[in-house]
């Protein structure tokens, strides 16, 4: 099984392909890990199209069955950045839909918690966790690329595909009723970390 | 010259094709005017892909040279709506880039002011203005479709393609230095309306 990990961004977009042995989920190979970059001085349509074509090419080459995407947050502090990031997510969704891939969305805190045990881990901690967990000879660089690996790995560790998608759509979850036992445990873990005052 | 007008939205997306005689810009024909809709209960990737394919088909059929899009605003009040709208704009940008179309972006107030003379016009006023200006036998419906016609028409009345694009990208304008006389007058008009307390 191959997972496409996306750390979305218009200026820097982390993209990884993680291969996981079906059944065991123990042996993992990093087939691709890179940050795609676009020049801020170029018009936005050209930048979006560059990313669209590059990611489309990576999907064609590696044929992943799942895409794991970091869920963007809206911020009024820097609205253009948030909008660009949301647009990259939209493009990836269309590419995934056309390739019949499953789609998982995770918040930054979920990714950090899943791969380091700390929902507030910094970028270097993520990079070190990726090197250790995926037995890489070197620290994966740059940080955006390492983040996209962490996002792909999160979908292996916490494969709550449907629930993430529903949350992203703004649909109501209907409490714990719709969760599997694993999902309910995960939700409880998130809630308990919040109570301890750790930023999620 | 054919102009694709887009009133972006994930649930309702107004799409028009306005044909304008080159040179005179007097004779105008409405070749297409419709609101594309997607079901809120469907997954977001399916909804985005539906709009992507539909708009792609309309571009293939009518071969417009320009696309005029209403510029989305980020709001924390309803972030999912703002994100969906931004994503639709991103998809249209990629389609426009791939078809080598020119791209114009306008705020809702710019569109309202351009077609009615009132930056705070309501939906019915926009519909009536479209019927009158484009000599339509009936009021164009629904409102989102009429809005997309108004957006297309704005690009004829206020063809500041480059400046709109730069603004959207978050780039700095460098004051009035980079504007044509018409653009400077337009900017002055917008500013004076604001001073009078009229909502822009």
Interface residues (C-beta under 8 A of the other chain):
Chain A: X40 X41 X43 X44 X45 X46 X48 X49 X52 X72 X74 X75 X76 X79 X80 X82 X83 X86 X87 X88 X89 X90 X91 X93 X94 X96 X97 X98 X103 X165 X168 X169 X170 X171
Chain B: X40 X41 X43 X44 X45 X46 X48 X49 X52 X72 X74 X75 X76 X79 X80 X81 X82 X83 X86 X87 X88 X89 X90 X91 X93 X94 X96 X97 X98 X103 X165 X168 X169 X170 X171
